[in-house]
Amino acid sequence: MNSSPDAQLITDAIGGDPVAIEQLLDRYHPSVTRFARKFCATPEDVEDAVQETLWIAAQRIGTLRVASAFTSWLFEVVRHQCLRLLRLTQPTNSMDARLEILPSVENPERQIMLRHDLARAIAVLPPSQMHVFLLRDLEGRSAGEVAATLGLTVMSVKSRLHRARVTLRQTLQQWHEEGC
């Protein structure tokens, strides 16, 4: 994106012009959304990160000292929001132990990519497996509770959960092979 046409708009926004702030945020909204899609794990997190970023930008743009810093500052804010959302939704160690499908990833950005891939892999599971997986492994319910909730036998829950885990392990195999 060419920063020259935006320089005056950014300067006006930094100066507190509400029309300039609105125009600037409208102009950068698509770019912020595209950027957030690379770092957030789910479409809902993308929406949340973008909205929070735009709100922060509107509230704090006056703290910028130079207009040329706006773009990098804005993208740092959205990256921070995506990382914050990831930390809020990170499973506990006991959940990771139950899943056994997620490799250990130390780099926060790689962890976001892994969570994004996991969310996509879960989304394409057959509904019968997805519901069992979500209730059992992500919500931590017992097999009996899942069976009662879904109107299944405990054996059916175990069978569907096994198939879901195998499918997810296969889908995420590249992460294990890369030695994240």
N, C-alpha and C positions, 0 to 999 in steps of 0.2 A: 504494500500500500504506500503510495507516494505521500510523504509527510509534509511537503511544501504547501499544498492546498489546505491542509489541516492546521498549519502553524498558527494562523490568526484565530481560528476557531478554538484551538487549545488555549491560546493566550487569553482569549475572552472568557473561556470556561474557568481557567485558573483565577481570573479576576472576579469570579462570582456571578457572571451573566447566566441566569437560569435558562434562557433560550439556547445559548451556546452549549451549556452542559447537556441539555436534552438532545440537541442535534448531534453533538459529539458521541454521546452514548448510543444513539440510534445508528450512527455511522459505523461504530465499532462493534455493535452487537453481533453481526454475523461472524466476524473474525474471532471474537472471544468465544463464541459457540463452537466454531471449528476447532479452536485450540483446546477447549475443554473436552471435546470428544476424544482427544488423544490421551488425556490424562485421567478422566473419570471412569469409574468401573461400570456405571449403568446410565441409561438415558435420564433417569430421575436425578442422579447425581450431577449430570451435565446441566440440567435445568436449574438445580439448586445452586451450583457453583456460579453459573452465569448470572442469575438474579442477585446473589450475594455480591459478586464482583461489581456489577453495575451500581448497586446500592452504595457500596464502599467508595467507588469512583465518584459518584455524585456527592457524597458527603465529604470526601477528603481531597478532592482535586485541588482545592485552594492551598493545600500544603506543599504542592510541587513548586520548585523554584524556577525551573526552566521547562519550556514547552517541549523541548526535544526529548525529555525523559518520560513523557506521558506514555508512549507505546510500550516501552520496556517495563515501566511501572505497572501498567494495566495487565500485561501478560504475567507478570510476577504475582499479582494479586489473584488472578484466576488459577494459576498453578498452585498457589498456597491454599486456595479454597478446595481444590480437588484433593490435595494431600490431607487437608483437615477432614473432609468427608470420608476418605479412606480410613483414617485413624478411628473415626467414629464407628465405622462398620467392620473393623477388623475383628475376626473371630478370636476368641480366647485360645490359649494354648491347648486346653482340653478339647476344644472344638477342632483345632487343627489335627490333634491326635486322632480324633474320631474320623475325620475326613480322609486322612492319609493319601489324599490325591494332590495336595498342594505342596510343591517343593518349597524349601526355605529360600526366601528372597530378601536380601538385606537392602538393596537399593530401592528407595521409595518409589522412584519412577517406574522401575521394572515391576515392582509390586503392584502398582496401579495397572500396568499392562496385563499382569497375570490375573488380577481380579476382574478386569474387563473380559478377558478370554474365558474365565470361569463363568461369569454372568451369561455370556453368549452361549456357552456349552450347556448350562442349565436350561436356558430358554428353549433350546431345540430338543431337549429330552421329550419323550412321549409324556403326555400329561399324567398318566397313571404313575410313572416313575418320578416325574418332577415333584408331584405333590408329596409323595412318600419321602423323597430326599429332603425337601425343604422342611417338612415337619420333623423328621427324625434327626438329620444331621445339622441343619441350621438352627432350628428352634430347640433342639435337644430333648424332644419328647421321647418317651419310651415307646417300644414297639407296640405294647398294649394300648397306649394312648392313641397312637397313630391309627391302629386298627379300629378302635372305637370311633374315632373322628371320621374316618373314611368309609366305615362300614365294611371292613375287610377282616380276614383272619390274620393272626400274627404271622403265620407262615407266608401268606401273600405279601405282607409288608416286608418281611425279610427277603423274599425273592425279588421283589421290585426294587428294593434298596440295593441289593447286590448288583442287579443289572444296571441301575443308574450309576453306581460307583465305578463299575467296569467301563461303562461308556465314557464317563468323565475322565478316568485315568487314561484311556486311549486318546481322547481328544486333547488332553493336556500333556501327552507324552513328550512333545517337543521341549517343554519346560524342564522335564527331568533330564532329557538328553543334553540340553545346553548347559546343565550344571549350574543353574542360577544361583 
